[in-house]
Amino acid sequence: MPTTTPRWALVVLVASLVLVWRAETTQDVAAAQAPKPIVMTRVYTGPDGLSHAEQIEMTLDGNNTEMMKATGVQFSRRAPGPVSDWHVGPRRQFVITLSGRGELVMGDGTKVAVGPGHINLIEDTTGKGHTTRNVGPDDRIVVTIPLADRGATR
């Protein structure tokens, strides 16, 4: 009389593999559906008087950040060209690249590539500052949003 134990063992093994595969697939789908964080590059003056850059994930309440007070908005076209002289931000402001490409170089030597959708929070209003170079064949289109408050972001 044939035994059914090997068949049951095979069924249990296949069922276990299917359950593990489904659990991994569910995790992959959940990770793919999770919204990507909104990240900005904060450009700030360190205690050494040099500009530095750090990536900051914006804090969201649901799908939105907290409301920030701005004093205006300006759109500008910046042609590709040579590197600008060292400069600081004229005020605390967001500079968001809409199209084109550029590169900022911090006083500490860090390079930050910017392209469409890149958000910079410019807070290096003192010290050596940074340089900016608009690169590529196309003009860089940016929106600049001066911020009303002078408080820290963190």
C-alpha positions as CSV (number, residue, x, y, z in Angstrom):
1,M,0.0,0.0,0.0
2,P,1.6,3.3,-1.1
3,T,2.1,6.0,1.5
4,T,0.7,9.5,1.2
5,T,3.3,11.2,3.4
6,P,5.6,12.2,0.5
7,R,2.7,13.8,-1.3
8,W,1.6,15.7,1.7
9,A,5.2,16.9,2.3
10,L,5.3,18.1,-1.3
11,V,2.0,19.9,-1.0
12,V,3.1,21.6,2.3
13,L,6.4,22.6,0.7
14,V,4.7,24.1,-2.4
15,A,2.1,25.9,-0.3
16,S,4.9,27.3,1.9
17,L,6.8,28.6,-1.1
18,V,3.7,30.2,-2.5
19,L,3.0,31.9,0.8
20,V,6.5,33.3,1.1
21,W,6.4,34.5,-2.6
22,R,3.1,36.2,-2.0
23,A,4.4,37.9,1.2
24,E,7.5,39.3,-0.7
25,T,5.3,40.4,-3.6
26,T,3.0,42.2,-1.3
27,Q,5.9,44.0,0.4
28,D,7.3,45.0,-3.0
29,V,4.0,46.4,-4.1
30,A,3.5,48.3,-0.9
31,A,7.0,49.8,-1.2
32,A,6.4,50.7,-4.8
33,Q,3.1,52.4,-3.9
34,A,4.6,54.4,-0.9
35,P,5.1,58.0,-1.9
36,K,8.7,59.1,-2.4
37,P,9.8,61.7,0.1
38,I,10.1,65.3,-1.0
39,V,13.8,66.2,-0.7
40,M,15.5,69.5,-0.9
41,T,19.1,70.7,-0.8
42,R,19.8,73.1,2.0
43,V,22.7,75.5,1.3
44,Y,23.9,77.1,4.6
45,T,26.8,78.9,6.1
46,G,28.7,76.8,8.7
47,P,30.6,78.0,11.7
48,D,33.7,78.0,9.5
49,G,32.2,80.8,7.3
50,L,32.0,78.4,4.3
51,S,28.8,77.3,2.5
52,H,27.8,73.7,2.9
53,A,25.0,71.6,1.5
54,E,22.8,68.9,3.0
55,Q,19.9,66.9,1.8
56,I,16.8,67.3,3.9
57,E,13.6,65.3,3.6
58,M,10.6,67.7,4.0
59,T,8.3,66.9,6.8
60,L,4.8,66.1,5.5
61,D,1.5,66.2,7.3
62,G,-0.4,63.9,5.0
63,N,0.6,65.0,1.5
64,N,1.6,68.6,2.4
65,T,4.3,70.5,4.2
66,E,3.4,73.2,6.6
67,M,2.5,76.5,5.0
68,M,5.5,78.9,4.8
69,K,5.3,82.6,4.4
70,A,6.8,84.0,1.2
71,T,7.2,87.6,0.1
72,G,6.8,87.0,-3.6
73,V,7.8,84.8,-6.5
74,Q,10.0,85.4,-9.5
75,F,10.6,83.3,-12.6
76,S,13.9,83.8,-14.4
77,R,15.8,82.4,-17.4
78,R,19.5,81.8,-16.9
79,A,21.7,81.0,-20.0
80,P,24.5,78.5,-19.9
81,G,27.7,80.2,-19.3
82,P,30.8,80.5,-17.2
83,V,30.8,80.0,-13.5
84,S,29.6,82.9,-11.4
85,D,31.8,84.6,-8.9
86,W,31.5,83.5,-5.3
87,H,28.3,84.9,-3.9
88,V,25.9,84.5,-1.0
89,G,22.1,84.4,-1.2
90,P,20.5,87.8,-1.0
91,R,18.0,86.4,1.5
92,R,16.6,83.1,2.7
93,Q,14.8,81.7,-0.4
94,F,13.8,78.7,-2.3
95,V,15.3,78.3,-5.8
96,I,13.5,75.6,-7.8
97,T,14.8,74.5,-11.2
98,L,12.0,74.0,-13.6
99,S,14.1,73.1,-16.7
100,G,17.7,73.1,-17.7
101,R,20.7,72.1,-15.6
102,G,23.2,73.7,-13.3
103,E,25.8,73.1,-10.7
104,L,26.5,74.8,-7.4
105,V,29.9,74.6,-5.7
106,M,30.0,75.2,-2.0
107,G,32.8,76.9,-0.1
108,D,33.8,73.5,1.3
109,G,34.1,72.1,-2.3
110,T,30.9,70.1,-2.3
111,K,29.2,70.1,-5.8
112,V,25.5,70.0,-6.1
113,A,24.0,69.1,-9.5
114,V,20.6,70.7,-10.1
115,G,18.0,69.8,-12.8
116,P,14.3,69.8,-13.3
117,G,12.4,69.5,-10.1
118,H,15.4,70.2,-7.9
119,I,14.6,72.3,-4.8
120,N,17.3,74.4,-3.1
121,L,16.8,76.2,0.1
122,I,19.4,79.0,0.0
123,E,20.4,80.1,3.6
124,D,24.0,81.0,3.0
125,T,23.5,84.7,3.4
126,T,26.9,85.3,5.0
127,G,30.4,84.0,4.6
128,K,32.2,83.0,1.4
129,G,29.1,81.8,-0.4
130,H,28.9,79.5,-3.4
131,T,29.3,79.5,-7.1
132,T,26.7,78.7,-9.7
133,R,27.1,77.5,-13.3
134,N,24.3,76.8,-15.7
135,V,25.3,73.9,-17.9
136,G,24.1,72.2,-21.1
137,P,22.7,73.5,-24.3
138,D,19.4,74.9,-22.8
139,D,18.7,77.8,-20.6
140,R,17.9,77.0,-17.0
141,I,14.5,78.2,-15.9
142,V,14.0,78.7,-12.2
143,V,11.4,80.0,-9.8
144,T,12.8,81.9,-6.8
145,I,10.6,82.2,-3.7
146,P,11.9,84.6,-1.0
147,L,10.8,83.5,2.4
148,A,9.4,86.0,4.9
149,D,10.7,84.4,8.1
150,R,14.3,84.2,9.1
151,G,13.9,81.2,11.4
152,A,15.8,78.0,11.0
153,T,14.3,75.1,9.0
154,R,15.0,72.5,11.7
